[in-house]
């Protein structure tokens, strides 16, 4: 996705707290990298049209995940796109099975239920626009698209 955005001239900034992860990031024209904490981004309110966080939220404890989501909502003037490990319905059964087979939940230590997701979005002043699974029952990952709730618009 980031390659596509950069190829059509959309500015993209990749952020990570880890210098080691940033060093592994491919250098792609049009994509800047920056060391920063997702709960305290060095950007003004509404700086971006959209904020995207993929493959991170399932690794953050709930309090930190909520702070990160709120920060993405703050810096985005329109949309937030994020992925989560989901533990509701059939995906809850899959999560338990995979964790048992792996002997650990370290691969996704902080999955969310649909109810938790809706509460976290509301706390961040966002409303869910759409959600979809990444690979059906083959993955617990879902991607959500949210926007500022009408009551929280500035």
N, C-alpha and C positions, 0 to 999 in steps of 0.2 A: 504494500500500500504506500509506504513512504517513498519508494522509488518512483511510483506513478505520480504522486503529488509533486515531487521535486522535478520530474521530467516536464511537467506543464507549468513550471514557474511558481508553484505554491511554496512559500518558505516553510521549512520543517526544522524543528529543533528536537533532538533526542536528548533525554535527560536521564541521568543515573547518579546515585550517591557514590557508587564504587568507581574509583579511578581504574581499577583492573578491568571492569566491564566496559568502561568507555574506551580503554585502550584496544579492546577486541572489536569495537564497532567499526564496520567498514567505512572508509572515507568515500563519500559519495558527493559529487558536486550538488550544491543546493541543500544539503543536509548538514546543519551545524550540530555539534555535541557540546553538552554543558554539564558540569558536575553540580548537582543541586539536590535538595531534599524535596520530595513530592508533597510534603506537608507544609512547606514554606518556600514556594517558588518565587524567584526573583523577577517577577513580571507584574505590571500594573493590572488592576481589575479590567476585565474585558479585553485583554491584550490580544488574545487569539480568537478566531472565529470558532474553532473547535479544539478540544483537548482530547487526546487519546492515550489510554493506558492499557496495554495488552500484556497478559501473562504475569501480572504483578499482584493484583488484589487478593488472590488465594494464598499468597505468602505473608500477608500483613495481618496481624492481630486485629480484631474488630475495631478497637478505639483508633488505632493508627489508620486503618482502612477508611473509616468514616472521615477522619481528618484529611486524608489524601483526596477523597471524593469531593469534599467541601472545597478544597483548594483548587481542584480541577474546575469545579463549577464557578469559582471566583474568577479565574483567569480566562474563562471561555465566555464569549458574548452570545454564543448560540447553542452549541451541542457538546455533549460529553459522550465519548465512546469508550467503553471499558469491557474487559473480560473478567469473568468470575468462574471459580469452580462451583458448580451447582450441586446441591444435595437435597433436591426435592423430587418427589414422584419417582419415576423409573431411574433417574440419575442418582437419587439417594441410594438405591439398591446397588447400582453400579459402583458408586464411590466406596461403599462398604466392602464390596467384593474385591475391588482392585486393591484397597488398603490391606485387606486380609491376605491376598496373594502376595503383595509386596512386603508384608510384615510390618508396615509402617504407614503413617499418614503424612510423612515428610514431603511427599510429592505435591500435596495440596493441604497444608495443615489447617487452613481456615476457610472451608467452603461455606456458602451461604444457602439458606432456604429462600424460596420465592418471597415469603413474608419478610425475612430479614432484608432482602434486597429492596423491597418497596419502602420499608422503614428508613433505610440508609439514604435512599434517593430523596425521600421527603425531608429528612433532616438536613440534607445538603441543598434544599430548595429546588430540587429537580423533579421532573415527572418522566416516567418511562414512556418512550415513543414506540420502541420495538425491541424485541429480544429474539435471538435465534441460537440454536446449538451449532457448534462448530462442525461436529461430525456425527450427529445423531447419537445413538447409544454407544458409539465407539469412544466418546469423549465426554467428560463432565463439564467441559468448558462451554460457557455461553458468552455471547457478546451482546451488550445492551447499547442502545442509543437513547439518550435522555436529553431533555432541554430544560431550561429554567421553567419552573412552575409559574403560571400566570400571576399568582400572589407574590412571587419573589422577584418579578421583573423590576429592573431599576428604572 
